[in-house]
């Protein structure tokens, strides 16, 4: 039966691409999820994992959560019985009100992240939680808070990046600590290949994007700041510092220059493992003309990740790579780049007292204490798979006196510990807006099918909770259509209907320069190479050429980046994807494997003070000696021992913002 309708929508997953989707809908209601051939980024193709999941588990009522559920067995055993929405909402509201009245609303914690990146489903629930006065686990502390803090000190924001369309004017593109092949596959497939710019990749892992680069620098993890200073040394020596720009637009250069002067490539080579000749070549290419610097989120997930970001980000400042074509850096492009008002979406003014905030690195300790946490609301997140100290976290979540409400589309490891599970509608089931964090555009999320079973969009779930708690603020009940029109108009569109008709819009006809007016939202209004705010917060005023100490003999620095078949912890619910990712593996350099008498397919014990796993050995020269590679985010309950690689993560914090230093984890490896 041929399709009778094509609905253009957008993938709202936590990915740089925000791919266009064409939903082919037949007269009998059945659908096929395809790529949108008119989408400017994905160009008719869906990522393999998205195509499988969206035509599989995401539309399968046998896999999705379809009814509210109440726990009927011990926590963690996933024993639930169905209840009505009316019963679930009433019970949850009564319990939350009781905790707020007796222990204070700050005893109610909520945690969320990027299970969906659409604006209403990802932001509107905050209106209820702000009105309630709940405490929040800082969502970025599991991901990118250190990078935002570091760029905030230097540039005033981490959310204003280059416009990718400027690649056509760039002489060089430097990708540092990002893997577009896995986390931005359409940028890997199209963007980096459709420019004459030379491509440099800096990454300890020789992934597919690194292999395709003109130059790949492979530093030992934790030595990135030293490498950045050595590149800056060559730029200075060869006259590639834009001294006029720095004098007019930056503070701190006079104090930074002597440190850069001593950090030669020959000094950096034994520290970083990168040959001096390669450092020279990287600096020559980067200094040859306007350059784009893409700093990946994994780069700042290191013990000194904040300092690393300041050291790498200073390279753009030293060259004057702002307010001109083909130049700039990027961490993320936030909603403000499009005129979107985040406070309108989340309504922080509804909060009566300052928000109590904790780090994901401290979540185990928070949940262990009844006096600190009486209730937990998890939405758009799977903490039981993604958080550190995994075994301890699972135990803390078993507290019988911790009231836990989980909102999700699927029965995850996290929902297994809940008292109530509320089924969330998937992205194909309601209208919303997607604001990508790479391209500076805006995309529609268009409803293609009815919500599966009794599931509801996040925003409707929290509206019902607000009503049951007798909250009367009108912001809590604003309907989706009104919000969507308001958001669309904030970006210069006539309303949501215009966005829905066009599916994806570019909000400016020409590429937008980074910091086009050379006004930086720092206290001085300039680039603060030297930051008084950083010093006041206990950090060095200037970035430092530091490197982490190498692991002691017999230990490995373990990296756990994204799997090419998972989107953080999303998609493991699909059996076809679970089959493709196979058993949990850890990859070693051939010389390390030989020293340990391990070969491909052997089982190895991977351990540290936090945990122990048995993993299957893989071998390849894509990592340096002394580094182990194990991809993150498999669902623990689908693995032997109900633990994934985060069982080895002790939850150490970065130097800034109490964020995750997961790429600093060290382990021992031995035959099992």
C-alpha positions in Angstrom: 0.0 0.0 0.0 1.6 3.3 -1.0 1.9 6.2 1.5 -1.0 8.6 1.5 0.8 11.3 3.5 4.4 12.4 4.1 5.0 14.2 7.4 8.3 16.1 7.7 9.7 16.2 11.2 13.1 16.2 13.0 15.1 13.9 15.2 15.3 15.4 18.7 18.1 13.2 20.0 21.3 14.5 21.7 23.3 14.7 18.5 24.9 17.6 16.6 23.0 16.7 13.4 19.2 17.1 14.2 18.4 15.0 11.2 15.4 15.6 9.0 12.8 12.8 9.0 10.1 12.0 6.5 7.3 9.9 8.0 5.5 8.0 5.3 2.0 7.3 6.6 -0.4 4.9 5.0 -4.2 5.0 5.0 -4.3 2.2 7.6 -2.2 4.3 10.0 1.0 2.3 9.6 4.2 4.4 9.2 7.7 4.1 7.8 10.3 6.5 9.2 12.7 7.7 6.5 15.2 10.4 5.8 13.9 13.8 4.6 15.5 14.4 1.2 15.0 18.1 1.5 16.8 18.5 4.9 20.0 20.6 4.5 22.1 18.5 6.9 21.0 14.9 6.6 19.9 15.1 2.9 17.6 12.1 2.8 19.6 9.8 5.0 19.0 8.7 8.6 21.7 7.4 10.8 21.6 3.6 10.9 20.8 3.4 14.6 18.0 5.9 14.3 16.5 4.2 11.3 16.4 0.9 13.2 15.1 2.3 16.5 12.4 4.6 15.0 11.0 1.8 12.8 11.3 -0.6 15.7 11.1 -0.1 19.4 9.9 3.5 19.2 6.6 2.5 17.5 6.2 -0.9 19.1 3.6 -1.0 21.8 5.0 -4.3 23.1 8.3 -2.5 24.0 7.1 1.0 24.9 5.6 1.9 28.2 1.9 2.3 27.5 0.2 2.7 31.0 1.0 4.2 34.4 2.6 1.6 36.6 2.9 1.1 40.4 5.6 -0.9 42.0 4.4 -4.2 43.5 7.8 -5.9 44.3 11.2 -4.9 45.7 12.9 -2.0 44.1 15.1 -2.9 41.3 13.2 -6.1 40.3 10.9 -4.3 37.8 7.7 -5.8 39.3 4.8 -3.4 38.6 1.1 -3.4 38.2 -1.0 -1.1 36.0 -3.0 1.8 37.5 -5.0 4.6 36.0 -3.6 8.0 35.3 -6.1 9.5 37.8 -4.8 7.2 40.6 -1.1 7.7 39.8 -1.3 11.5 39.6 -3.3 11.8 42.8 -1.0 9.5 44.7 2.1 11.2 43.4 0.8 14.7 44.2 -0.3 13.7 47.7 3.2 12.3 48.4 5.0 15.3 47.0 2.8 17.7 48.9 3.4 15.7 52.1 7.2 15.9 51.7 7.1 19.6 50.9 4.9 20.4 53.9 6.9 18.2 56.3 10.5 18.3 55.1 10.6 21.2 52.7 10.3 21.0 48.9 14.1 20.9 48.7 13.9 17.3 50.0 12.4 16.5 46.6 15.1 16.0 44.0 14.7 15.8 40.2 17.2 14.8 37.6 16.8 15.1 33.8 18.9 15.6 30.7 18.7 15.1 26.9 16.4 12.1 26.5 14.8 14.5 24.2 16.2 17.8 23.0 12.9 19.3 21.9 12.1 22.6 23.6 8.8 22.0 25.3 9.3 18.3 26.3 12.8 19.2 27.5 12.0 22.5 29.2 8.3 22.9 30.2 8.5 20.4 33.1 10.8 22.9 34.8 7.8 25.2 35.3 6.2 22.7 37.6 9.5 21.8 39.4 10.3 25.5 39.9 6.9 26.2 41.4 7.3 23.1 43.6 10.7 24.3 44.8 12.4 21.0 44.1 16.1 20.6 44.2 17.9 19.8 40.9 20.8 17.6 40.0 22.7 19.9 37.6 22.1 18.2 34.3 25.3 19.4 32.7 27.4 17.9 35.6 27.2 14.5 33.8 28.4 16.0 30.5 29.7 19.5 29.7 29.6 21.8 32.8 33.4 22.1 33.0 33.6 23.4 29.4 30.8 25.9 29.9 32.5 27.2 33.1 35.9 27.5 31.4 34.6 29.3 28.3 32.5 31.5 30.6 35.6 32.7 32.3 37.4 33.4 29.0 34.6 34.5 26.6 31.6 35.0 28.8 29.7 32.0 27.3 30.1 28.5 26.0 26.9 28.7 23.9 28.0 31.0 21.1 29.9 29.1 18.4 30.8 29.3 14.8 28.2 29.1 12.1 29.1 25.8 10.3 28.3 27.4 6.9 31.6 29.4 7.3 33.6 26.2 6.5 33.6 27.4 2.9 35.7 30.4 3.9 38.0 28.5 6.4 41.6 27.7 5.6 41.7 25.0 8.4 39.2 23.1 10.5 40.6 21.9 13.8 38.5 19.3 15.6 39.8 18.7 19.1 38.3 16.0 21.2 35.2 15.3 19.1 34.3 12.3 17.0 31.8 13.4 14.3 31.7 9.9 12.8 29.8 8.8 16.0 28.2 11.9 17.4 27.6 14.0 14.2 27.6 11.4 11.4 26.2 13.8 8.8 28.9 16.3 9.5 31.4 13.6 9.0 29.8 12.5 5.8 29.1 15.9 4.3 30.4 18.9 6.2 34.0 18.2 6.6 34.3 16.8 3.1 32.6 19.7 1.2 35.2 22.3 2.0 38.8 22.9 0.8 39.9 23.5 4.4 42.6 21.4 5.7 41.3 19.1 8.5 43.3 18.6 11.7 41.9 16.2 14.4 43.3 16.0 17.9 42.2 12.9 19.7 43.7 10.0 21.6 41.6 7.7 19.5 42.1 7.2 15.8 38.4 7.1 15.0 37.1 7.4 11.4 37.1 11.2 11.3 40.7 11.2 12.6 41.6 8.7 10.0 40.2 10.9 7.3 42.0 14.0 8.4 45.0 15.7 6.7 46.7 15.5 10.1 45.9 13.5 13.2 47.6 14.4 16.5 47.2 11.6 19.1 48.1 12.9 22.5 48.0 10.8 25.6 44.8 11.7 27.5 45.1 14.6 29.9 48.0 16.3 28.0 45.8 18.5 25.8 46.7 21.8 27.6 50.4 21.2 27.1 49.8 20.5 23.4 47.8 23.7 23.0 50.5 25.7 24.6 53.1 24.2 22.2 50.9 25.1 19.2 50.6 28.6 20.6 54.4 28.7 20.9 54.8 28.0 17.2 52.2 30.6 16.3 54.1 33.2 18.4 57.5 32.2 17.0 56.3 32.4 13.4 54.5 35.7 13.8 51.0 34.3 13.5 49.7 36.0 16.7 47.4 38.9 15.8 48.9 41.3 18.3 46.7 44.2 17.3 43.5 42.1 17.8 44.8 40.8 21.2 45.8 44.3 22.4 42.3 45.7 21.5 40.1 42.8 22.5 41.8 40.7 25.2 43.3 41.0 28.6 46.2 39.0 30.1 48.4 38.5 27.0 51.4 40.1 28.6 51.4 37.6 31.5 50.5 34.6 29.3 53.2 35.2 26.6 56.2 34.3 28.7 54.7 30.9 29.6 53.9 30.2 25.9 57.4 31.2 25.0 58.9 28.4 27.0 56.5 25.7 25.8 58.2 24.5 22.6 57.2 21.5 20.6 60.4 19.8 21.8 59.2 20.4 25.4 55.7 19.1 24.7 56.6 16.0 22.6 57.6 13.7 25.6 54.7 15.0 27.7 52.0 14.5 25.1 53.4 11.7 23.0 52.9 13.9 19.8 56.1 14.3 17.8 57.5 17.8 17.6 57.3 17.8 13.8 53.5 17.1 14.0 53.0 19.9 16.4 54.9 22.2 14.0 52.7 21.1 11.1 49.5 21.6 13.1 50.5 25.1 14.0 51.5 25.9 10.5 48.1 24.7 9.1 46.1 26.4 11.9 48.0 29.7 11.5 47.8 29.8 7.7 44.5 31.7 7.6 41.0 31.9 9.2 40.3 28.7 11.1 37.4 27.0 12.7 38.1 25.2 16.1 35.5 22.6 17.2 36.0 21.6 20.8 34.2 18.3 21.6 32.4 17.6 24.8 34.6 14.6 25.6 37.6 16.9 25.7 36.5 18.5 29.0 35.6 15.3 30.8 39.0 15.0 32.3 40.4 15.8 35.8 41.7 19.2 34.5 39.1 19.6 31.8 38.3 23.2 32.6 42.0 24.2 32.2 42.2 22.1 29.0 39.3 24.1 27.6 40.8 27.4 28.5 44.2 26.4 26.9 42.6 25.1 23.7 40.1 28.0 23.4 42.8 30.6 23.7 44.2 29.6 20.3 41.3 31.3 18.5 41.8 34.4 20.5 45.5 34.6 19.8 44.8 34.5 16.0 42.0 36.9 16.2 39.6 34.4 14.7 36.4 36.2 15.4 34.1 38.6 13.6 35.3 37.5 10.2 34.4 34.8 7.6 35.8 31.3 8.1 36.8 31.8 11.7 35.7 31.0 15.2 35.3 28.2 17.8 32.4 26.0 18.7 31.5 24.1 21.8 27.7 24.5 21.4 25.3 26.9 19.7 22.6 27.6 22.3 19.1 28.8 21.9 20.0 32.4 22.5 21.8 32.3 19.1 18.3 32.1 17.6 16.6 34.6 19.9 15.0 31.9 22.1 14.3 32.8 25.7 15.1 29.9 28.0 13.5 31.6 31.0 10.2 31.8 29.1 10.3 28.0 28.6 11.3 27.1 32.2 9.8 30.0 34.2 12.4 30.3 37.0 10.4 33.2 38.4 7.9 30.6 39.8 10.6 29.5 42.3 10.1 31.1 45.8 13.6 30.4 47.1 17.0 29.9 45.5 17.4 26.5 43.8 19.3 23.9 45.6 21.6 22.2 43.1 23.8 19.1 43.4 26.2 17.4 41.0 25.7 14.0 39.4 29.1 13.1 40.9 27.5 13.5 44.4 24.1 11.8 43.6 25.0 8.6 45.4 25.7 10.5 48.6 22.6 12.7 48.2 20.3 9.7 47.8 21.8 7.7 50.7 20.7 10.3 53.2 16.9 10.3 54.0 17.3 13.8 55.6 18.6 15.1 52.2 16.4 13.3 49.8 12.8 12.1 50.5 11.7 11.9 46.9 13.3 11.6 43.4 11.8 12.5 40.0 13.7 11.2 37.0 12.7 12.4 33.5 14.5 12.4 30.2 17.3 10.5 31.8 18.6 7.0 32.7 20.8 7.6 35.7 21.1 3.9 36.5 23.0 3.4 33.3 24.8 6.8 32.8 26.0 7.8 36.3 29.2 7.0 38.1 29.6 4.7 41.1 27.0 2.5 39.5 26.8 -0.3 42.0 26.5 2.2 44.9 23.9 4.2 43.0 21.7 1.1 42.4 21.9 0.3 46.1 21.0 3.9 47.1 18.0 3.8 44.7 16.7 0.7 46.6 15.8 2.8 49.6 12.3 1.9 50.5 11.7 5.3 52.0 12.9 7.1 48.9 9.8 7.9 46.8 10.8 7.7 43.2 8.7 8.8 40.2 10.1 7.9 36.7 8.9 9.4 33.5 10.1 7.6 30.3 9.1 6.0 27.0 10.7 2.7 27.9 11.3 0.4 30.9 15.0 1.4 31.6 17.3 0.4 34.4 16.2 3.6 36.1 12.5 2.9 35.9 13.1 -0.5 37.5 13.8 1.3 40.8 10.7 3.5 40.7 7.6 3.5 42.8 5.5 4.9 40.0 6.3 4.9 36.2 4.6 7.4 34.0 4.6 6.6 30.3 5.9 9.4 28.1 4.9 10.0 24.5 7.6 9.7 21.9 8.7 12.5 19.6 6.6 11.2 16.7 3.5 11.7 18.9 3.3 15.5 19.5 4.3 18.8 18.0 7.5 20.6 19.3 10.5 22.5 18.2 14.1 21.3 17.9 17.0 23.8 18.3 20.1 22.1 17.1 23.4 22.8 18.9 25.6 22.7 15.8 23.8 24.5 12.9 22.2 27.8 13.7 18.7 26.9 12.5 15.4 25.7 13.8 13.4 22.6 13.0 10.0 21.3 13.5 9.0 18.2 15.5 5.7 17.4 13.9 3.2 14.9 15.2 2.9 11.9 12.9 1.0 9.4 15.0 -1.2 9.3 18.2 0.6 8.6 21.5 1.1 4.9 21.9 -1.2 3.4 24.5 -2.0 5.9 27.3 1.3 7.7 27.1 1.4 11.5 27.4 3.9 14.2 26.4 6.1 15.3 29.3 4.4 18.7 29.4 1.0 17.2 29.8 2.2 14.9 32.6 3.5 17.9 34.6 0.4 20.0 33.9 -1.7 17.2 35.5 0.6 17.1 38.5 0.3 20.9 38.9 -3.5 20.6 38.8 -3.5 17.8 41.3 -1.4 20.0 43.7 -3.8 22.9 43.3 -1.1 25.2 41.9 -2.8 28.1 40.1 -0.1 30.0 38.2 -1.2 30.3 34.6 2.3 29.4 33.3 1.8 25.9 34.5 -1.2 25.4 32.1 -0.1 27.2 29.0 -1.0 25.0 26.1 1.5 23.7 23.6 0.1 25.7 20.6 0.6 29.0 22.5 4.1 28.1 23.5 5.1 26.9 20.1 3.8 30.1 18.5 5.7 32.2 21.0 8.9 30.4 20.5 8.7 30.6 16.8 8.0 34.3 16.9 11.0 34.8 19.2 13.2 33.6 16.3 11.7 36.0 13.8 9.1 33.6 12.3 5.5 34.5 11.9 4.5 31.5 14.1 4.7 27.7 14.4 2.7 27.2 11.3 5.5 28.7 9.2 8.1 26.4 10.8 5.8 23.4 10.3 5.4 24.2 6.6 9.1 24.6 6.0 10.2 21.8 8.4 13.7 23.4 8.8 14.7 27.0 8.5 18.0 28.9 8.4 17.4 32.0 10.4 19.9 34.2 8.6 20.6 34.2 4.8 24.3 34.5 5.2 26.7 32.8 7.7 26.8 34.6 11.1 30.3 35.5 12.3 31.2 34.4 15.8 31.1 37.4 18.2 30.4 39.6 15.2 30.4 42.8 17.2 33.5 41.8 19.2 31.6 42.4 22.4 32.1 39.5 24.8 29.8 38.9 27.8 32.6 39.0 30.3 33.0 41.6 33.1 35.5 43.5 31.0 33.7 43.1 27.7 36.8 41.5 26.3 38.3 38.1 26.0 39.7 37.4 29.4 42.8 35.3 28.9 43.4 36.3 32.5 40.3 35.9 34.5 39.7 37.5 37.9 36.6 35.4 38.3 38.5 32.2 37.8 41.0 33.3 40.4 38.2 34.2 42.8 36.8 30.7 42.3 40.1 29.2 43.3 41.5 28.5 39.8 44.6 30.0 38.2 43.9 33.4 36.7 45.6 32.2 33.4 45.3 28.8 31.6 48.2 26.5 32.4 50.3 24.1 30.3 49.5 21.2 32.6 49.3 17.5 31.8 47.9 14.8 34.0 50.5 12.3 35.4 50.7 9.1 33.4 49.2 6.0 35.0 51.5 4.0 37.2 53.0 0.8 35.7 50.3 -1.8 35.3 47.5 0.7 35.1 45.6 2.0 32.0 43.8 5.3 31.4 40.4 4.2 30.3 38.3 6.2 27.8 34.6 5.5 27.5 33.2 7.6 24.6 29.9 7.2 22.8 29.1 4.0 21.0 28.4 4.3 17.3 25.2 2.3 17.9 23.8 4.1 20.9 22.7 7.7 21.6 24.0 8.0 25.1 21.8 5.2 26.7 19.0 5.5 24.1 18.4 2.7 21.6 19.6 -0.3 23.7 15.9 -1.0 24.2 15.8 -2.1 20.5 16.8 -5.8 20.1 18.3 -5.3 16.6 20.6 -2.6 18.0 21.4 -4.7 21.1 22.5 -7.4 18.7 24.7 -5.0 16.7 26.6 -3.7 19.6 27.4 -7.2 20.8 29.2 -8.0 24.1 30.9 -5.3 26.1 34.5 -5.0 24.9 37.7 -3.2 25.9 40.3 -2.4 23.3 44.0 -2.3 23.9 47.1 -1.4 21.8 48.7 -4.6 20.4 51.8 -4.1 22.5 49.8 -3.9 25.7 47.8 -6.9 24.8 50.9 -8.9 24.1 52.4 -7.9 27.4 49.3 -9.1 29.2 49.1 -12.3 27.1 45.7 -11.3 25.8 44.2 -11.9 22.4 41.0 -10.8 20.6 38.0 -12.5 22.2 39.6 -13.3 25.5 37.8 -12.4 28.7 39.7 -9.9 30.9 39.1 -8.6 34.4 38.9 -4.8 34.3 39.1 -3.3 37.8 39.9 -0.4 40.1 38.9 0.7 43.6 35.3 1.3 42.5 34.4 -1.9 40.7 35.3 -4.9 38.6 33.9 -6.1 35.3 34.7 -9.0 33.0 35.0 -7.6 29.4 35.9 -9.1 26.1 39.3 -8.0 24.6 39.6 -6.2 21.3 43.0 -5.1 19.9 43.9 -2.2 17.6 46.4 0.5 17.0 43.7 3.2 17.3 44.8 4.0 20.9 48.2 4.8 22.3 50.0 2.4 24.6 48.7 2.7 28.1 45.1 3.6 27.0 42.1 1.3 27.0 38.9 2.1 25.1 35.5 0.9 26.2 32.3 2.5 24.8 29.7 3.7 27.3 25.9 3.5 27.9 24.9 -0.1 27.5 21.9 -0.9 29.7 23.2 -2.7 32.8 20.2 -5.0 33.1 21.1 -6.4 29.7 24.6 -7.3 30.8 26.0 -10.0 33.0 26.2 -8.7 36.6 23.8 -5.9 35.8 26.7 -3.4 35.5 28.2 -1.4 32.6 31.5 0.5 32.3 30.2 3.2 34.7 30.7 0.7 37.5 34.4 1.6 37.1 33.8 5.3 37.3 34.5 6.6 40.8 32.8 9.9 40.1 35.9 12.1 40.3 35.1 15.8 39.5 36.7 18.0 36.9 38.7 21.1 38.1 35.7 23.3 37.3 31.9 23.1 37.9 31.9 19.7 39.7 31.5 18.0 36.4 32.3 14.5 35.2 36.0 13.5 34.8 35.1 10.2 33.4 38.0 10.2 30.9 40.4 10.2 33.8 39.4 6.8 35.1 42.3 4.4 35.6 42.0 0.6 35.6 44.0 -2.6 35.8 43.5 -5.3 33.2 44.3 -9.0 33.5 43.2 -12.3 32.1 39.9 -13.3 33.7 
